[in-house]
Amino acid sequence: MTRIAFVGAGSVEFTRDLLGDILSFPELADATIALHDVDRERLATGEAMARWTNQALGAHATIEAHLDRRAALEGCDHVINMIQVGGHEATLIDFEIPKRHGLRQTIGDTLGIGGIFRSLRTIPVMLGIAADMSELCPDAWLLNYTNPMAMLCWATYEASPQTRIVGLCHSVQNTTRELAELAGVPYDEVTYLGAGINHQSWILRFERDGEDLYPLLDAALDRDPELLRRVRVEIYRRFGRFPTESSEHSAEYLPFFLRSDEMIERFRVPVDEYVHRSEENLEAYDQMRTQLAAGEPFEIERSLEYASLIIHSQVTGEPRTIYGNVRNDGLIPNLPHGCCVEVPCLADRAGVQPTAVGSLPPQLAALNRTFANVCELTVRAALDGSREHVYHAALLDPNAAGTLSPEAICAMVDDLIDAHGDAIDGRIRAGGRRSVSPA
């Protein structure tokens, strides 16, 4: 019988979707679902949701709820991670302090200043989970949904015994469906190949029966001038392949789009978007909690997430192709060795096995390397406890460097370290504020 831990089970949207996905498979209907959260109320909500889903689907899973993470992890075959260290309050800090310094952000969960500080808060917790797994469930797979994906996976496989880790996202699935719709081609007739770094991967091939569908996409874009006001369309037209992440995310991975009011208006960039989403998530949680308490049903639909497919393939041996975020051991030769890359992977009874894609077109690899630079320095900052590397990561961030002076960037970093307090490694806090003055 398969044992699956949900770490951060109070993240009700993911818990709801993944529970529905997993328990809808007959071969997984008798699984043990071990829920863990550090918030007692959210854990209780996740447990109520799990028990309702189990009953609604006619499954016969065993549901456990644990405030103790180690109790949830013991003996697991799969661990699904969806934590958010610091929650909504930390998100507000990540947005409000940069805004005071003149820096605008949209999502702040992957790259940029928000991504750097979310990583610094989360990497120590990730390493704790990995250490517990190496002791309590050494053969289990860690399926990570928490952002910043590339930074967290990179730090975990580099600094822990946990090598069975794959980062999972839905950007490839969502993007290819959107492109098929724009091209006017049924999705089940489309084949594609994507690769790059999570949230900045590229649809390298997009075909039907060997026919390149990019010309159909170009024609659709030419017919609708409003589509040209989307950031990801601009990236595609400048760099030649469609990026897998949304425009609101992509706007803060480059230096062009958030530096001026004119660009924000032209490309309709939603500044502070994640703050609004975070507030909506809090409202959705309260609504779900109220529904569960009243015994009201909620809809269960299969999502596009990969976790249940990986688990099902490992249990049954049924082979599937998924997109995973894994260590770059020559998978994409013109990206840094050891960085975290997103490539197609085979999921079967043996686990998750990545596919070597080969070199990216040089302009795409060059753009990915600007992304990987920030990731690498953030990982080094977290693992080495280096305040200097926090500065370095922030100074090399495309959005910050395209907007602020070096002095302003370092002052912003200092203010964020102070504001997050004990959530930041004491070695980084002990480094002292940067005192370099303008020349």
C-alpha positions in Angstrom: 0.0 0.0 0.0 1.4 3.4 -1.0 2.0 6.0 1.6 2.0 9.6 0.5 2.9 12.6 2.7 1.5 16.1 2.0 3.9 18.6 3.6 2.1 22.0 3.8 -1.3 20.3 3.6 -2.9 23.5 4.7 -2.4 24.8 1.2 -6.0 23.9 0.4 -6.0 24.5 -3.3 -3.1 22.1 -4.0 -4.3 19.7 -1.4 -7.8 19.6 -2.9 -6.6 19.1 -6.5 -3.9 16.6 -5.7 -6.1 14.5 -3.4 -8.7 14.4 -6.2 -6.1 13.4 -8.7 -4.6 10.6 -6.6 -7.7 9.1 -5.2 -9.4 9.0 -8.6 -7.0 6.2 -9.6 -8.3 2.8 -8.5 -4.8 1.6 -7.9 -4.2 4.4 -5.4 -7.6 4.4 -3.8 -6.3 2.5 -0.8 -3.3 4.7 -0.2 -2.3 6.2 3.1 -2.4 10.0 3.0 -0.3 11.5 5.8 -1.1 15.2 6.0 1.3 17.6 7.8 1.2 21.3 8.5 2.6 23.5 11.2 -0.7 25.4 11.5 -3.1 23.4 13.6 -6.2 25.0 12.1 -5.1 24.6 8.5 -4.1 21.0 9.2 -7.6 20.4 10.4 -9.1 22.0 7.3 -6.8 19.8 5.1 -7.9 16.7 7.0 -11.6 17.5 6.6 -11.0 18.1 2.9 -9.2 14.8 2.6 -11.9 12.8 4.4 -14.6 14.4 2.3 -12.8 13.7 -1.0 -12.1 10.1 0.1 -15.8 9.6 0.7 -17.0 11.5 -2.4 -14.8 9.4 -4.7 -15.7 6.1 -3.1 -12.1 5.6 -2.2 -10.9 3.8 0.9 -7.7 5.6 1.7 -6.4 5.9 5.2 -6.2 9.6 6.2 -3.7 10.8 8.9 -3.0 14.3 10.2 0.3 15.2 11.9 1.6 18.4 13.4 4.9 16.5 13.7 6.5 16.3 10.3 8.6 13.3 11.1 5.5 11.3 12.0 4.0 12.1 8.6 7.2 11.2 6.7 8.0 7.9 8.4 7.8 5.1 5.9 6.6 7.2 3.0 6.9 6.2 -0.7 6.2 9.8 -1.9 6.5 13.2 -0.3 4.6 16.1 -1.9 6.0 19.5 -0.8 3.9 22.6 -1.0 5.0 24.8 1.9 5.0 28.6 2.0 7.4 29.7 4.7 6.2 32.9 6.3 2.8 32.9 4.5 1.0 36.1 3.5 2.8 38.3 6.0 6.2 37.5 4.5 4.9 38.1 1.0 3.8 41.6 2.0 7.3 42.3 3.3 8.8 41.0 0.0 6.7 43.5 -1.9 6.4 46.5 0.4 10.1 47.1 1.1 11.2 46.9 -2.5 8.4 49.3 -3.4 9.7 51.8 -0.9 13.0 51.7 -2.8 11.4 52.2 -6.1 11.3 48.6 -7.4 8.2 47.2 -8.9 7.4 43.4 -8.9 4.5 41.3 -10.2 4.7 37.8 -8.7 7.9 37.7 -6.6 8.0 33.9 -6.1 10.6 32.7 -8.6 13.3 35.2 -9.5 13.9 38.8 -8.5 14.1 40.2 -5.0 10.9 38.3 -3.9 12.3 35.1 -5.2 15.6 35.5 -3.5 14.1 36.2 -0.1 11.5 33.4 -0.5 14.4 31.1 -1.2 16.4 32.3 1.8 13.4 31.6 4.1 12.6 28.2 2.5 15.9 26.5 1.8 16.6 25.7 5.4 13.2 24.1 5.7 13.7 22.1 2.5 17.0 20.8 3.8 15.2 19.7 7.1 12.6 17.8 5.1 15.4 16.1 3.0 17.3 15.2 6.2 14.2 13.7 7.7 13.5 11.7 4.5 17.0 10.3 4.4 16.4 8.9 7.9 12.7 8.0 7.8 12.0 7.1 4.1 15.3 7.0 2.3 13.8 5.4 -0.9 10.9 8.0 -1.2 10.6 10.5 -4.0 10.3 14.2 -3.1 7.8 15.9 -5.4 8.3 19.6 -5.0 5.7 22.2 -5.9 7.1 25.1 -3.8 8.6 28.1 -5.5 11.3 29.3 -6.3 11.5 25.9 -8.0 14.9 26.0 -9.5 16.6 27.5 -6.4 14.9 25.1 -3.9 15.6 21.9 -5.9 19.2 23.0 -6.6 19.9 23.6 -3.0 18.3 20.3 -1.9 20.1 18.0 -4.2 23.4 19.8 -3.7 23.4 20.1 0.1 21.4 17.0 1.2 21.4 13.2 0.7 18.1 13.6 -1.1 18.7 12.9 -4.8 15.3 11.5 -5.6 13.8 15.0 -6.0 11.8 16.4 -8.9 10.2 19.8 -9.2 6.8 19.9 -10.7 5.0 22.8 -12.4 2.0 23.2 -14.7 3.5 25.9 -17.0 4.4 23.5 -19.9 1.0 21.9 -19.9 -0.9 25.2 -19.7 1.3 26.9 -22.3 1.0 24.2 -24.9 -2.8 24.1 -24.5 -2.9 27.8 -25.0 -0.7 27.6 -28.1 -2.9 24.9 -29.6 -6.0 27.0 -29.1 -4.3 30.0 -30.7 -3.1 27.9 -33.7 -6.6 26.4 -34.0 -5.4 22.8 -33.7 -6.9 20.2 -31.4 -4.6 19.6 -28.5 -4.6 15.8 -28.8 -3.1 16.2 -32.3 -0.1 18.3 -31.0 3.4 17.1 -30.2 5.9 19.4 -28.6 9.3 19.6 -26.9 10.1 22.0 -24.2 13.3 22.7 -22.2 15.0 25.4 -20.2 14.7 26.6 -16.6 11.4 26.5 -14.7 9.3 29.5 -15.5 11.6 30.3 -18.4 11.5 27.1 -20.4 10.9 27.3 -24.1 8.7 25.4 -26.5 11.4 24.3 -28.9 9.2 22.2 -31.2 5.4 22.6 -31.7 4.1 20.3 -34.4 1.3 18.2 -35.8 2.3 15.1 -37.8 5.7 16.6 -38.3 4.3 20.0 -39.5 5.7 23.0 -37.7 2.8 24.9 -36.1 4.7 28.1 -35.3 3.5 29.7 -38.6 -0.1 29.1 -37.6 0.7 30.8 -34.3 2.4 33.7 -36.1 -0.7 34.2 -38.2 -3.0 34.2 -35.1 -0.8 36.9 -33.5 -0.8 39.0 -36.7 -4.6 38.9 -36.7 -5.0 40.2 -33.2 -2.9 43.3 -32.3 -4.0 43.0 -28.6 -2.0 39.8 -28.3 1.2 41.8 -29.2 0.7 43.7 -25.9 1.5 40.6 -23.9 5.0 40.2 -22.4 5.4 36.6 -23.4 4.5 37.3 -27.0 7.1 40.1 -27.1 9.7 37.6 -25.7 8.7 35.1 -28.4 8.9 37.6 -31.2 12.3 38.8 -30.0 13.9 35.5 -29.1 12.2 33.1 -31.5 10.6 30.5 -29.2 7.6 30.8 -27.0 8.3 30.9 -23.2 6.4 28.6 -20.9 5.5 31.1 -18.2 2.8 33.7 -18.1 3.3 37.4 -18.9 2.9 38.5 -15.3 5.7 36.2 -14.2 7.9 36.8 -17.2 7.8 40.6 -16.9 10.1 40.5 -13.8 12.6 38.1 -15.2 13.9 40.7 -17.7 15.1 44.3 -17.3 12.7 45.9 -19.9 9.1 45.7 -18.7 8.9 47.1 -15.1 11.4 50.0 -15.4 8.9 52.6 -16.7 5.3 53.5 -16.6 5.2 53.5 -20.4 6.3 49.9 -20.7 3.9 48.8 -17.9 1.0 50.5 -19.7 2.1 49.2 -23.2 2.4 45.6 -22.0 -0.4 45.7 -19.4 1.9 44.5 -16.6 0.0 43.8 -13.4 2.2 45.3 -10.7 1.8 43.7 -7.2 -0.3 40.9 -8.8 0.8 38.3 -6.3 -0.3 40.4 -3.3 -3.8 40.4 -4.7 -3.6 36.6 -5.4 -2.4 36.0 -1.9 -5.3 37.9 -0.5 -7.7 35.9 -2.7 -6.1 32.7 -1.5 -6.8 33.7 2.1 -10.5 34.3 1.2 -10.7 31.0 -0.7 -9.3 29.2 2.4 -11.9 30.8 4.6 -14.7 29.9 2.2 -13.5 26.3 1.9 -13.2 26.0 5.7 -16.8 27.3 6.0 -18.1 24.9 3.4 -16.5 21.9 5.0 -17.8 22.9 8.4 -21.3 23.1 6.9 -21.0 19.8 5.2 -21.4 21.4 1.8 -19.9 19.6 -1.2 -17.2 21.0 -3.5 -16.4 20.1 -7.1 -13.6 17.5 -7.7 -12.0 17.7 -11.2 -8.8 16.1 -12.5 -6.1 18.8 -12.6 -3.1 19.1 -15.0 -0.7 18.5 -12.2 1.9 15.7 -12.6 2.2 14.3 -9.1 -0.6 11.8 -9.3 0.7 10.6 -12.7 4.2 10.0 -11.3 2.9 8.1 -8.3 0.6 6.0 -10.5 3.4 5.2 -12.9 5.7 4.1 -10.1 3.0 1.9 -8.6 1.7 0.3 -11.8 4.7 0.6 -14.1 2.6 2.5 -16.7 5.1 4.7 -18.6 4.4 8.4 -19.0 6.2 11.5 -20.1 6.1 14.4 -17.7 8.1 17.6 -17.4 10.3 17.8 -14.3 12.9 20.0 -12.8 16.1 18.1 -12.2 19.9 18.4 -11.9 21.6 19.4 -15.1 24.0 16.5 -15.6 24.6 17.2 -19.3 20.9 17.4 -20.1 21.3 20.9 -21.6 25.1 21.3 -22.3 25.0 25.1 -22.8 23.5 25.7 -19.4 25.6 25.5 -16.2 26.4 22.0 -15.0 24.6 21.2 -11.8 21.9 23.9 -12.2 18.3 22.9 -12.1 16.7 22.5 -15.5 13.2 21.6 -16.8 13.2 18.8 -19.3 10.9 15.9 -20.4 11.2 12.9 -18.1 10.1 9.3 -18.2 8.0 8.3 -15.2 7.6 4.5 -14.6 8.2 1.9 -12.0 11.9 3.0 -11.8 11.0 6.5 -10.9 11.6 9.8 -12.8 14.3 9.6 -15.4 15.2 12.8 -17.2 15.8 13.1 -21.0 18.9 14.7 -22.5 17.7 17.5 -24.7 20.9 18.9 -26.1 22.0 22.5 -26.5 19.4 25.2 -26.6 19.5 27.9 -29.3 22.2 30.3 -28.2 20.0 33.2 -27.5 17.7 31.1 -25.3 20.6 29.6 -23.4 22.0 33.1 -22.9 18.7 34.3 -21.4 18.5 31.2 -19.2 22.0 31.9 -17.9 21.0 35.3 -16.6 18.2 33.5 -14.7 20.6 30.8 -13.5 23.1 33.4 -12.2 20.6 34.7 -9.7 19.6 31.1 -8.7 23.2 30.0 -8.2 24.2 33.0 -6.0 21.0 32.6 -3.9 21.7 29.0 -3.4 25.3 29.8 -2.4 24.0 32.5 -0.1 21.7 30.1 1.7 24.1 27.2 1.9 27.2 29.2 2.9 25.3 31.7 5.1 26.8 34.5 3.0 25.3 38.0 3.2 27.7 39.0 0.4 26.1 36.5 -2.0 22.7 37.9 -1.2 23.9 41.2 -2.4 25.5 39.6 -5.5 22.2 37.8 -6.4 20.2 41.0 -6.0 22.7 43.0 -8.0 22.5 40.5 -10.9 18.8 40.3 -10.9 17.6 41.7 -14.2 14.6 43.6 -12.9 16.5 45.2 -9.9 19.6 46.0 -12.0 17.4 47.5 -14.7 15.7 49.8 -12.2 17.9 50.7 -9.2 21.5 51.8 -8.5 23.9 49.3 -6.8 23.6 51.4 -3.6 19.8 51.3 -3.6 19.8 47.5 -4.3 22.2 46.8 -1.3 20.1 49.1 1.0 17.0 47.3 -0.1 18.6 43.9 0.7 19.6 45.2 4.2 16.1 46.4 4.9 14.6 43.0 3.8 17.1 41.0 6.0 16.1 43.2 9.0 12.4 42.9 8.3 12.4 39.1 7.9 14.3 38.7 11.2 14.7 35.2 12.4 13.3 33.7 9.2 16.7 34.5 7.7 19.8 32.4 8.5 21.6 34.0 11.5 24.9 33.8 9.6 23.4 36.1 6.9 21.9 38.5 9.5 25.3 38.6 11.3 27.0 39.8 8.2 26.2 43.5 8.9 24.7 46.1 6.7 26.5 47.0 3.5 28.3 50.3 4.0 29.6 51.1 0.5 28.8 54.7 -0.4 28.3 56.1 -3.9 31.5 57.3 -5.5 
